[in-house]
């Protein structure tokens, strides 16, 4: 669920559109005001030179745009490739350490738009640093956010190249022949309390693309809390879990109430591949399809 609107706070995002002759003066750049997911008004009119990205989705996108030289900070979780790992680690993306981030002297900080990050956004703006906050939870959030991020690094024309490639691969997977009968799946997110994925999660969309059915797709929340008894009652064909979650489930007597667990139908998922709705979504869907339908066509 998106955060509710707040009183818009106008501020200038330090962004400019580059040209073959270098950045134009700000007065000559067409500003495209936008409203981020905290309800703050953003004027995109100059190129950001030093960016801290506290959202792995936006970090990967900016790297794909070829803007890695602008990134001076990322979170613990931005480990997709060597380029990401070379960016200074400034800590967690949730409730970030504001002093550590400011120590990188950013002119733009990109946040995941959750209530726990709203205070940090205010602190960055009070320190004179522009912020962008977006909630990237669904497949369509990537093309929604991409044009603003591309403008922030002076690469407006490159935005569609990246997003169109990702979306075309996803459309190709949608049109691909079914790999087998749909697999009814429970996706384990957390154990105490038991959390799963609901209709509001990108992972539920990904599961459908991969030839699965989310047994809790009737719940609107991205990560609803459920009971073990309800999991057993819905009787999924398989239980999906990350490596640690899968080990915990196999070692738990309580989880044996679920028939798929008793019969050993636990599918381990590489959370580094499937965990975020970014530029690797098609790769994630193909990976999951192969795990759900190991004998079917790829």
N, C-alpha and C positions, 0 to 999 in steps of 0.2 A: 504494500500500500504506500502510495507516495505521501511525503510530508504535506501537510496543509499549507496553503499560501501564507506568506508573511508580508508585512508592509514592504513594498519594493524599495531597495536601497540602490540608488544609481551610483555606479562607479565606472571608471574607465579601465577596460581590459587592455593591457599593454601589448597590442598586437598590430602588425602592419603587413600589407600585401607587398611581397617582394617582386622585383622585376629584374630584367637582365642587367639593368644599370644600377641595381641596389634598391633599398627601400625608398619609397617616395615620402616626402614630408607628410605628417599626419593629416594636415588640412586637405591633402589631395586624395586621401584614401576614402573610399566609400564605406561608411560605417554601417554595419548591420546589427542593430540592437536585438538582443535576444533575452529571454527570461530563463534562468536556470531552474533547477528543481527545488531550490530553496525560495523561489519567487523573486530573486534578485535580478535587476535589470543589468544587462551586460552590453557595453558598446565595444564592438570588435573593430579597432581602428589602428592598432600598431602591432608589430611583430614582437612576441615575447622572446626574450633572449635567454632567460634562465627559468626553467620550469621544474617544479616539484610535482610529480604525479603520484597521488596517494590512492590510486585505483588501478589495479593490474590491467583492466580492460582498456583504459585510456593510455597507459604506458605502452602496451603492445601496439595500439593503433598509431601512436606517435612514432614509434620505431618503424612501423611499416611505411609511414609517410617519408621516412628518411630524415626525421627530425631528432635523431638520437643525440646530436651534438647540443641540443637545447636543454636536454634533461639533466638536471643536477641533483635529483633526488627521486627515490622510489621506495616502495615498502618492502618488508621482509619477503612478501609473497611473489614479487616480480622476478621469477627465476626461469622464464621460458627459454632464454638462450644466452649466449655469452654477452651479447650487446646489452641485455637487461642487467645481467649480473655485474657489468662494469660500471653501472650507474651507482653513485653512493647510496647506501641503505640508510634511510632516516627513521626506520622503525615501523610501527603499525599504521595501517590506514584508518583504523577506527580510533577515535579520540587520540589523534597524533600528538607527539611531543612538539608543541609549538616552537619552543626555543631551539630545538635541534633543527627543525625545518627552516626557521628564519636564519639559522647559522649558515645555510647554503646560499643566502642572499638572493632568493627568488624574486622575480617580478610577477610570477603567476603560480598559484597553487591550485591543483585540480583535486577535488575531493569526491568521495562517494557520498551522495546526498541521503544521509540517515540522521535521525535526531541527535545521535551521540556525537555527530561532527559539526552541528550547527554552532556551538560555542567556539570551536576552533576557527571556523570561517569568519566569525565576528572578530576574533583576535587578530587574524591575518590582515583583515581589512583595516583594523585600527592601527596596525603597524605599517600601513601604506602599501600592502601587497594585494593585488587583485586575486579574486578566487572565482572558480567555476565549480559548481556542485551538481552532479548528475547521478541519478539512480539508474544503473545499468543492470536491469534484471531480466529483460526479455530480448529475443532476437531483434525485434524492430528498434530497440534502443540504440543499437550501433549506428544505423543510418540516420537516426534522429540526432545523435550527439556529434557525429563525425564532421558535419560541415562547420560547426563552431570551433572544434578543435583544429581543423585544417586551417581555418582563418587565423587562429591564434599563432600559427607558425608560418603564416604566409604561403600556404600550400593549398589554396582553395581548389585549384584545378585537379589536385591529386586525390581529393576526398572520394570522388565517385569511382576512381580507378580501384581503390582498395575495397570499398564497400560493395561495389557492383560485382567484383570477383567473388567475394564471400557469399553474397546472396545468390549469385548464379550457381555456385556449387551446391548450395542448399536446395535450390529449386530442382537441380538435376537429381538430387537424392530423393526428393518428393516424387519425382516422375519415374524413378527406377522401379523395376519389378520387385514385388514383395519377396523378401528373403525366406519367408515361411509364414506360418500362422502368427498373428500378433501374440506377443508374450506379455502376460499380465505381471507387472513388476511392482514390488514395494521398494522404494529408494530410502535407505537408511542414511540419515544425516547426523543424528546424535542419539545418545543412549539414555541419558538421565537428565531431563525427561526425554522420552522418545520423540524425535523430530523427524519429519519426512518432507517431501516436496509436494506442493499443491499446484493448482492450476496457474497460480501467479508466478511460478518459477520458470526460468529459461530451461531448467533441466527437464521439466515436464514436456516442454516443446521438443527438446532434444530426443527424449524417449520416444515420442511419436514418430519423429523422423527416422529413428533407428528401427522401427518395426515393433515397438512396445506399446503397452497401455499402462498408464499410471493408475494404480488401484485407488489412489486418493485424489484423482483429478477433479472430483466433485467439491473439493475444498478450495476456496478462492485464494487463501493466503499463500505466499511463496514457500514458507517453511512452517506448516502447522504442527502443533503438538497433538499426538495421538496416543492411544493406549495399546499396549501389547495385545490385549484381548481383542481390540478392533482389528489389528493387523492379522491375527489368527482367523478372525471371522471372515475377513475379505479374501483370505486364502490365495495369496499371489502365487504365480508359477515359479517366480524366482525372487530372491532378495538381493538387491544391489547395494554394495557398500565399498568404501575405501578400504585399503589394507588393514588399518588399525581397527576400523569398525567390524570388518569381516572376522578378524581374530577374536574380538570381544564377543561377537555373536556365537561363533563356534564354541567358545569356552563357557557359555552361559546356559545353565539349566533352564532358566525362565524362557529363553528364546526357543526352546524346543517345543513350546506350545504352537509354534508356526510350522505347518507341515513342510513347507519348502526347506526350512532349516533342518528339520529331522531327517529329510531325505537328501541333504547335502547340496541343495540347489541354491548356493550362495555364489554370486558373481562378483568378483573383485574388480573395482573400477579404478583406473589411474586418474586421481582427482586433478593432477597437474594438467591433463589433457582436457577433461570435460568440465572443469570447475567454473568457467566464466564465459559469458556471452560476447566473446571478442572475435578477433580475426581468425581464430582456429576452430570456429564452430563446425565447419564442414568436416574437418579432420576428427573432431570429437564425435560427430554423428556416425562417421564411418567406423571409428573405433568401437563405439557402443553397439552398432549393428553387428559387427563381427563377434562381439561377446554374447549377444543375445541369440544370434543365428550362426553358430560356428560352422554349420554344414551348408549354409545358403550362399547365393551369389553375393559378391561384394559391390 
